[in-house]
Amino acid sequence: MIAMMNSTADQILPPATRQLTKQQHVLVVVLILSFAIDFKGFPGGSPIQFLLLGLNTVAFLLLAVSYRMTLPRKSLGAFVFWGWMAFLVTGTIGALVNATPFERYLRIIYPFALFLEGFLVAWWTTKNSHNAATIVSTMMVTAVVSLFFIFWWGFHFTGNSVGQIRYQILSPLLPFVVVVAGYDLFFSHQRKSWSFILITVSVGLVGLSVTRAPILIVGFVVVLILLAALVNALSSGTFPRPIMRAVFWCLLGGIIGIIVVNLFYPDVLGRWIHRALGEARNVTLWTRVAAIIGQFQALTSNHFGWLTGQGFGSSYPWPFSEFDWIIPYLGKDPSSSVWFPGEFMWMTFLYYGGYIIGSVAVSVLLAGTICAFRLITKCLKTQSWQNPLSRPLWVGMLGFFTFIGKGFTSNPFIIRNAALFMGLCLGLVLTQKSSTMLSKIRIRP
């Protein structure tokens, strides 16, 4: 009888608020997991990547049909969809005008399209709380698989020793794993052992790689949380205890970690000191500056660049020779003209879409960031972490902050799974906003 009542209720509800059918559940899992073993720039990967692309595309199209391709019609959701569509269309026109090779065009536009795909999947499926939990669980499984796969594949591909390996062993989803595991460990107190293991493994990989970007990204998220907590503290006079616990244990763990590394692996600590204080410390910054200068030069040299942009896949000069002291760090015979997106995310929108539509795409991400910041401020005030139903919203907010932070260090739209996750996180933020009302059920006295 109960099953019949649930079935009748599902028939009455709009498609977007129904629980996933078995077929839709399989499609969602395949779509998100399709890039769990995605990797960048390794030879011999094309057949595997085409297979992943095919699985993802078929799953998305079938899911779109099952949801009748319903599109956001109002508010921020509509702005995200139509603003991003305008960017994709404008970048395509620019590629046609500049006769960009089709292969380049596809390789560059695809991650940007995956962002919209992820957003639509979350928009269709996560208005039901059970579906939202399914999406978040699948995202976490995908991120963990990527974490360990990239670690293995990085050593397998490069052949480098532990003393030589760097970013090649780091999954682009590693910061996402850290912030979600941190939330589970310090806020929701769920999966505590598993979360501690994931954080420990992630910190170990970052230490081994001597790469600062994940630290900066997680630090960016922490700063936003602290700002939101400070806003609440100024009005209420209280500061969330989970944040104070997290700060204490992270500082203590960091001190102990440095002592242990110094005792047993002094070479690793020496590499970090050289990376932080030696000549290499600013190479990352100035290579990005060179890419920004090159993209700006290419854009301004086109009379219609302000309107159509250069288009997806268009090449631009990379004037690293202006910073000659970084040349020794760029490898043998670095090219002075490149066509991959720059590591600084924000300039690529203007370069590909022009000043007008490119600014619209930037506004989409900024609007999502502002929305998520306002929501996290409310969630801290209502202590919504005590309600398990609010976890998808927290994952969406923290995850979106993570990829926004990544845009300042390593462009998330270079890697497919990062772009897909960014769209999923933004969709979770917009569809789970009402779950903050549920927080009042389990507030501690």
N, C-alpha and C positions, 0 to 999 in steps of 0.2 A: 504493500500500500504506500509506504514512504517513497519507494523508488518510483511508483507511478506519479505521486504528487510532485517529486523533483523533476520528472520528465515533463509533466504538464507545465511546471513553472518555467523550465528552460524554453519551452515553445512560446511562452508568452513574452519572455524577455527579449529585448533587441539583441541581434547577433553579437555585438561588441561586449555585452554584459553576461553572456552565457558562459558556462564552463566549457573548456576545450573538449571537443570530441576526441576519440582515440586517434582518428586520422589527423586532426589538427595538432594534437599533442606530438605525434611522430614528426610532422612537418616542422614544427617549431624546434624540436630537439635537433633534427638534421640541419636546419638552417643555421642555428647558433654553433653547433659542434663542427660544422663544415670547415671552419678555419682554425680549429684547435691545433692543427699541426702546420699552420701557415708559417712561412719563413720568407726572408727577403734576400735577394741577391745571390743565391747559391746556385751554381751550375747543376744541371741535371734535374732541376725541380719543375720544369715546365709541364711535363705530363701530369704530375701530381697536382700542380696548381690549376690546370685546366679541369681536372676531375673535381676538385673542390669547388671551383667556380660553377661547374655544371650542376652539382648537387645543390648548392646554395640557390642558384637561379630557379631551378625547377621547383624546389620547396617553396620559394617565395611566390612564384606565380600560382601554384596550387592553393597556397594559403590566401592569396589575394582573391582568387575566385570564390573560395569558401566564405569570405567576408564581403563579397560583392563589391570589392574595391572601394569600400566606403572611405571617403576622404574627410579630413577635418574641415568644418565649415565656418567656425568662428573662433574668436579669441586668439590666444598665443599659438595654439595648435595649428590654426589656419595660416598664421604668419610664418611659422616654421616651414610648413609644407610648401606654400606658394613662393615664399622668399627663396628657399633652396632650389625649387624647380626653376625659377628665373635665373639663378646662378648657373645651373647645369646647362640650360638652353643658351645663355649668353656665352659661356665658355665654349660650347660646341660651335656656335657661329664664329667666334674668334678663331677656332682651330681650322674651320673651313676657309675663312678669309686668308689665313696665313699658310694654307696648304700644308698643315701638319701631317706627317705620316700617320696612317690609321692605327698602326700598332702602338705608337706612342700615345695617341689620343686615348685609346682604350685603357692602357695601363695607368694613365694619370686620372681619368675621370672615374674609373671603377670604385676606388675607395670613397670618393665623394658621393657616388650613387649609393654605396653601402650604408653611409650615414643615414640617408633618407629611407633606405630599406629598413634599417634597424628601428628608426623612429616609427614608421608605419606599423611594423610588427607589434611593437609595444603599444601603439595606439589602438590597434584592433583587439589585442588579446588581454591586456592587463587592467581593464576596467573591472574585471572580476578578480577578487583578492586571491582566490585559489590559483587562477592562471598566473597572476603576478608572482606568486611564490614559485611556481613551476619555472617561469622565465628566469628568475634570479638564481634558482638552484642550477639550472642548465648553464647559465653564464659562469657561475663559480666553478663548475666542473670543467668547462672549456678553458677557463683561465688557468686552472691547476694543471691540466694536461699540457697546455702551451708552456707553462713554467718549466716543467721537467723535460718536455720534448726539445725546446730550444737549447736548454743546457746540454743535452746529449748531442744534438745536431751541431751546435757551435764547435765543440771539440772535434767531432767527426769530420766536419767540412774544412776547418782551418788547419788542423794538424798542429796547432800551437800548443805549447806547454802551459802549465798553470801560471808560470811567471810571465807569459807573453799574452795570454788571452785577455780580451776586454769585453766590449759590449756584445760580441757575438754570442755570448751565452745567456744574454738577458732577454726574456720575453717582453714584448711591448705591453703585456698585460700584468707585469709584475707589480707596478704601483697600485693597480686595481686590487690585486690579491691582498696587498699589505693593508690598504685602507678598509676593505671589507672585513678582513680577519681582525683588524684592530677594533672595528665596531663590535664584532661578535664577542671579542675578548673583554673589552672594557665597558661596553654599554649594555648589550643585550644579555651577556653572560650565557650565551648558547655556544655549543661546539667549542668550548674553551680549550681543550687539549689540542684539537685539530687546528684551531686558529693559532695557538702558540707555536705549533710545529711549522705552519706555513710562514709565519712571520720570521721565525728563526732561519728557515731555509732561504727565504728571500733576502734577509740581511746578509747571510753567508755568501749568496751569489753576488750581491752588490759589492761586498768586501773583496771577493775574489776577482771581480772584473775591474776594480778600481775605476768605476764609472760614477760620476756625481749626479747625473740626471735623475735617477730614481729618488735620490735623497731630496733634491730640489723639488720634485713633483709632490712627494708626500709632505714635505715642509710647506708647500703652497696650500695644500688641503688643510693642514693643521692650523696655519695662520688664519684661514677663513673661518674655521670652527672657533678658534679663540676670539676672533672679532665678533662673531655671532653671540658667543657666550658673554663677551664684554658688554655688548648692547643690552642683553638681558640683565646683566648684573647692575648696570647703571640705573635700570628702572625698578628692579625687584630687590636688589641688595644681596642676592644669592648667586653663587657660582656652582655649576653642575659638578657634583662629586666625581662622576666617571672621568671627566677631563683632568681633574687634579690627580686622580689615581694614575691615569695614562701618562701624564707628564712625569710623575715621580718614578714610575717603573721604567719608563723609557730612558730617563736620565741615568738611573741606577744600572740598567742593562747596558747602556752605552759605555759607562765607565768600566764596568766589569769586562765588557767585550774588548775594549782597548787594552786593558791590562793582560788579558789572556792572549790576544794576538801578539802583543809585544813580547810575551814570554816564550810562546811556541812558534810563532810565524813572524819574526821581525822583518823578513824581506817584504811581506805584504804591507806592513806598516810603513816601511821605507818607500814603497811604490806610491802609497797614498800621500805621503809627505811631499814627494817629488811632484806628484800630480797637482797638489794643492798650492805648493809654494814655488815650484820650479818654472822654467820658461813655458812649459806646456799648459800652464793654468789658463791662459787666455786664448789658446788656439781655437777652442770651440766657439768662443764669442766672435772672434774676428773672421772665421770662416763663414759664420752666419751673416755677419755684417757685409762681407763681400758678396754673398748671394743676394741680399736685399738691394745692394747698390746695383748689381747686374740686372735684376728684375726691373728696378725703377728706370734704369737707362733704356732697356728694351721697350718698356711701356711708353715712355715719353718720346721715343724716336718714331713711334707709330702715330700718325695724325688722328686715327680713330681709336687709339688705344684707350683713351678715357671712357669711351662708350662701349666697345666690344671686348676690351682686354686683348691679351695675346692668344687666348684660347688654351685649352688643355693640351699639354704635350709640347708646347712651343719652347724652343731653346732660347737661352739668354747667356750673355757673357758672364763669366765668373772671374772678376778682376782681383784674384788673390795676390797677383804680383804687386799690387799697391801696398800689401803688407808682407814684404819679402821675408821677414823673419819667421813666418809660419810655413814657408815652402818646404823646409826639411821634414815637416811632420805630415805632409800630404801624400807621401809615397812617390814612386817613380813616375815621371812624366804625367803630372796631373793635367787634366784637360782644362782649357781656358773657356770652354763653352759647354754648358750642361743643359739638360732638359727635365731632370727630375725636380720635384718641388723642393724648395729650400727647407731647411730645418726649422725656420721660424714661420709658424703657421699663418700668422696674421697677414703677412705681405702677399702670400700666395693667392688670397681671395681677390685682392686688387689686381694682381698680375694676370690671373686667368679671366676674371669677370669685368674688369674695368672699374673705374672709380665709383660709378653709381650702383650697379648691381653687386659688385664686390663688397661695397659698404653694406648692402642689404644682408649679404651672407654673414658678414661680421656682426651685424645687428642681431641676427638670429641667435648666434652663440652668446652674445652679451645679454640678450633678453632672457635666454635660458639660465645664464649664470645668476642674474639678478633674481629671477623667480626662485631658483634653488636656494639662494642665500636667504631670502625672506622666509621660505619654508623651514629651513634649518633653524632659523631664529625662533620661529613658533614652536618647532618640535623640541628645542631645548627648554623653552619656557614651560611647555606642557609635559615634559619628561616622557615623550611618546616612545622612547626606547623600551619602556617597560611593557609595551603592548606588542606581542609578536607579529600582529597584523601590519605593523608599521615598518617592518624590516625592508620590504621592497622599496618603499619610499626613501629610506635611509640609504640603501644601496644605490638607488638612482641618483640621489643628491651627491653622495660622496664620490661615486663613480664619475659623474659628469664633471665635478670639480677636478678630479684626477686628470681627465683628458684635456680639460682647459689648461691646467698647469703644464701638461705635456707639450702643449702648443708653443711654449716658450723655450723648450729645450730640444725636443725632437718631434717634428710634425706628425701628429697621429694620422693624418691623411696620406702618409706614405705607406702605412701598413694596413692591410685589409681588416684584420680582426679588431684592431684598435678603432678604426672608423665605424665598424658595425656596432661595437660596444658603446661608442659615444652616442650613436643614435638611439640605441636601446635605453641607455641611461636617461637621456632627455625625455624619451617617451614615458618612462616610468615616473619621472618627476611630474609630468603634466597629467597623467592619468591617476596617480595615487595621491593627489593633493588632498582629497576629502578624507583620506585615512587618518589625517591628524586629528579629526574630530573623535576618532575612536580612542585616542590616548587617554581621555578622561575616565575610561573604565577602570584603569589600573594604576592610577596615580597613588604614590605612597603618601600617607598622612604626614 
